[in-house]
Amino acid sequence: MSRSAVTVLAPAAFASALNALAKEMDPGLVSFAYGPATGPAPNSITSRLQAGAPFDLVILPMGLAEAESAAGRLVGAPVRVFASTVAFCVASGTEVPDLSTEAGLWKALSDAPSIGLSAAGSGRFFRQVLVPASVQTDALAAKLQTITDRPVGQAVAEGRVALGFQQKAELLEVDGITVIDDLADVARNDTWLALARRAGGQSPAENALLDHMRSARGRHILAEHGLTPAP
C-alpha cells in the first residue's frame, strides 16, 4: 500500500456502496475493512477502536462517532457523509402491501404470519420503537424472528419469513425480493453516518474520499445503493 493510502473501518451494511466508491478512486488510495458497527464481537468497529487496531479513518453512526470522540479514541468533529434508511421487503411475485400510511402499515404487520429482523440497529428499532407504537404489541412481538445466519432479504426470498425489515442498502443487494421504502412516518428510522479520524491515525486521503463522496458521481453511487448523500 502506498504511503498516501488510508485504511477505513466501516459497517458491513454499506460495503457495496463503499467498494463502488473506492473503485473509482486512485488504486490503493483507500482500503475499506468491514464489520458490525458495534457490539461485543471482536470484529465490531467499536471493539476494534477500544483494542487500538491500526487504521486511519472510521465511518460510524453519528451517535457512536460522537461517543468514541468523547472517549478520546477519535479526534476532530465527525463529518456527516450519508444517511441510511430502513425498508420492508416481500418475496418477488407476492402482493406488495401499501405501507405508506399507518393504517396500511399496521394491517400489513397484522396480516403477515412472520416478520424477519436483523440483530443490528434496524431490528432494535423495530422491537423497541415500532412494536410499542402498535396496538397489537403482544401479537406482533410473537411473530418476530431475528435472522442471524443470512441477510433478512434472503430469508424472505427463501420463504423462511413472509415480511422482512432491514436497512434499505442491505435489502437492495438481495435477489428475489421486492423492496418497499415508501413507509409511514412511524416506521421510518433514518441514521446519519459520519467519517472521523482515529486518534494517532494518518489521513492524507481523507479530503479525497470526502470530495469523491460529495461529487455528482459519488452522490449517484450512494443513492443507487439506497443511501442519502449528505447535503
N, C-alpha and C positions, 0 to 999 in steps of 0.2 A: 504494500500500500504506500502511495506517495506521501511525502512529508506533509502536504496540504490536506490530505484526506481526513475525514472525521467519521467516527462511529456514533450512530444514533440508536438509542433504545426506544422502541415504540410498541404500542399494543398490537397484538397479532390480528385483531379485528380489522386493522387498516392496512395489512401487509400488501394487498393487491394494489391499492391506490398508491402507496408509498413506493413500491417497487416500480410501478409505471412512471412515477416522477423521476426516480433515480436513473432509469434507463435513458432519459432524455438529457441528463446532465453529463458533464465530462466523466469519462470512465474512471472509476476508482475514487472519485471525489467524495462521495457519500456512501457509507456502508450501513445498512439497517440491520439490527438484531431485534427479534420479536419475542414477546412473552405476554402473560396476563399483566394488566396494569397494576394490580395489587393483589394481596393475599399472602398466605403463609408459604406458598411454594417457593423454593429457592430460585426458580427462573422468573418469578414476577419482577416487574420493574422496581417496585419499592423495596423488595428484598435485595435486589442487586445493588441498589443505591446504598442501603444500610450496610451491605457487605463490602463496600468500596470497590466494586467492579470497575475495571478500566473502560471508560467510554467518554465521549465528549459532550454530546447533547442528548436530551430526552424529550419525548412527546408524551404528555400525560393529560388526563382531565384537569381542568384549571384548578379545581379544589385540591387535588392531590399535589399538583405542581406547587401551589402556594404553601401547602403544609410542608413539603420537602424543602422549600426555600426557607421557611421559618425555622426548620431544624438544622439549617446550615449545609445541607447536602447539595443544594442547588444555589446558584448565585445569579444576581440580576433579576429583573422583573420578567416573569414568564410572558411570552408573546402569543396571543391567540393566532392559530393558523387555520383551523376549520372546526365545524360543528358536526356532530353525528346525531342522527335521529333514529327513532325506533320504527318498526313496521310489523305488521302481521303478514302471514302467508298461508295459502291453502295449496293443496296439490293441483297441478295443472289439469284442466278439464273438469274440475268440480265447480260448483256455484260459488261466485265471489260475493261475499256479503258486503253491504254498504255500511262502513264503519265511520262515516263522516259525521254522524250525529250520535248523541248519547243514546237515544232510543235504539238506533241500529246497532251500536256497539254492544249494549247490554243484551239485546236479543241474540246477536251472534255468539256471544260468550255463553249465554244460557243454552243455545241450541247445540253448541259444539260438545261432542262426547268426551273429548280430551284436548288439552292445550299444552303444548311443549314450550318450555322456557329454558333460557341459558342460566348457568350458575353464576354468571357475572352480573354487571350492573343493571342490564335490562331486566333480568329475572328478578333481581331485588326490587326494582321499581314496580314490577307487576304485583309482586306479593305484598310489598309494604305500602304502596300508594294506590294502585288501581283496585286491588281486591277490597280494601277497606272502604273505597268510594262506592262500591256496589251495594245494592240492597239484598243481594243473594250471596253474601260473603261465604257462608259455610259450604253451600252447594258449589260455588265457583272454586274455592280452595281445594275441594275434594277431587276435582278433575285435573289439577295441575300436575305436570310431570317435568322434573328438572332433567334435561338431556345433557349428559356429561361425556358420552363416548363418541359423539359425532355432532356436526353442526345441526342446529334446530331445524333449518330448512331441509336438510337431508332426511331427518326423521319424519317430516311431513311428506316429502316426496315418496318415501318408502311405505307410507301408510301407518307408521307407528303412532302418530298423533294426528288429529284432524286439523288443528289450527296451531300455528307457530307464532312466536313473538320474540324478536331479537333485533340487534342493530341492523338497520337497512343495508348498510355496507356489506355485512356478512351474508344477508339473505340474497343479495344480488349475485353472489358468487355461486349459487346453487341452481342446478338444472332441475326441471320437473316441478316447479312451483310457480305460483302467481303471487307477486309481492303487492301488498295493499298498504299504501303510505298516506292515503287521504283519511286522516283519523280525527275523531272528535278531540277537542282540546284536552279533556281529562286523560286521554291515553297518550298524549304527546310528551316526550321527555328528551328535549334537545340538550346535548352535552358539548360544551366547548372544550377543545383540545388545545394545549399550549406547548410551545417549544421553549426549552430552558437549558441552561448550561450547567454541567456538573462542576462542583467546586474543585478547582485544580485541573479541570479539563481544558483542552485547547479547542478553539472554534474558528479556524481560519476560513472554513467553508460555510459558516453559519449564515452570512449575508447572502451567499449564492443560493443556498437552499431556500431561504425566505423569499428572495427575489423570484425564484422559479415558482414557488407556491402561489405568489401574488400575480404572476404573469397571466396573460389571457390563456395561454396553453395550459399552464399549471392549474388554473381555476377550472378549466374544462375537464381536465383529468380527474380532479377531485369530485366535480359534480357528476360525472358519468359513473363514478363509483359510489354514489349515494351520499356524498358529503357536501356540506355547505361551506364554501370558502369564506374566510374572514373578509370583512369589507375593507 
